[in-house]
């Protein structure tokens, strides 16, 4: 049994996801000391507030890593 893949040239563009239910971005902040996380949120402010509260409760935990996921979709160019 063999597999065959056909590739045809086409011009494509990448655009922000147009679906109304898709968030603009999903944010998350992780403590680099203990790896506790804010959890995913649709707004950056809520994860930054979590980081500030975490640092206040754990004064030696002052480093954080932010992850942001943005959603895109490919469309054939017109």
C-alpha positions in Angstrom: 0.0 0.0 0.0 1.4 3.4 -0.9 0.5 6.9 0.0 0.5 9.8 -2.4 0.4 13.5 -1.7 -0.4 16.1 -4.3 0.8 19.6 -3.8 -0.6 22.4 -5.9 0.7 25.9 -5.8 -1.7 28.5 -4.4 -1.3 31.9 -2.7 -2.5 31.9 0.8 -2.8 34.7 3.5 -2.9 34.4 7.2 -5.5 36.5 9.1 -6.7 36.8 12.6 -9.4 34.2 13.3 -12.7 35.7 12.2 -15.0 33.4 14.2 -16.9 35.6 16.6 -16.6 33.0 19.4 -12.8 32.9 19.1 -10.9 34.9 21.7 -8.5 37.6 20.5 -5.8 35.9 22.7 -5.4 33.6 25.6 -2.9 34.6 28.3 -1.3 32.6 31.1 1.5 33.5 33.6 3.7 30.9 35.3 5.9 31.4 38.3 9.5 30.4 37.3 10.3 29.5 40.9 7.5 27.0 41.7 5.8 26.5 38.4 2.4 27.5 39.8 0.2 29.1 37.1 -2.5 31.7 36.8 -4.4 29.4 34.4 -5.6 30.5 31.0 -7.6 33.8 30.7 -9.0 35.9 27.9 -7.5 39.1 29.4 -3.9 39.9 30.3 -4.9 42.0 33.3 -6.3 39.0 35.2 -3.1 37.0 34.9 -0.9 40.0 35.8 -3.1 40.4 39.0 -2.5 36.7 39.8 1.2 37.2 39.4 1.2 40.2 41.8 -0.9 38.3 44.4 1.5 35.3 44.1 4.6 37.4 44.6 2.9 39.1 47.6 2.2 35.7 49.2 5.6 34.2 48.2 8.1 37.1 48.4 11.0 35.0 46.9 8.8 34.2 43.8 9.5 37.2 41.7 10.0 35.7 38.2 7.2 34.9 35.8 6.9 33.5 32.3 4.0 34.7 30.1 2.5 32.6 27.4 0.1 34.2 24.9 -1.8 32.2 22.3 -3.3 34.1 19.3 -5.6 32.5 16.8 -5.1 32.7 13.1 -6.6 31.2 10.0 -5.2 30.6 6.5 -7.3 31.7 3.5 -6.7 31.4 -0.2 -5.6 34.8 -1.5 -8.2 36.4 -3.8 
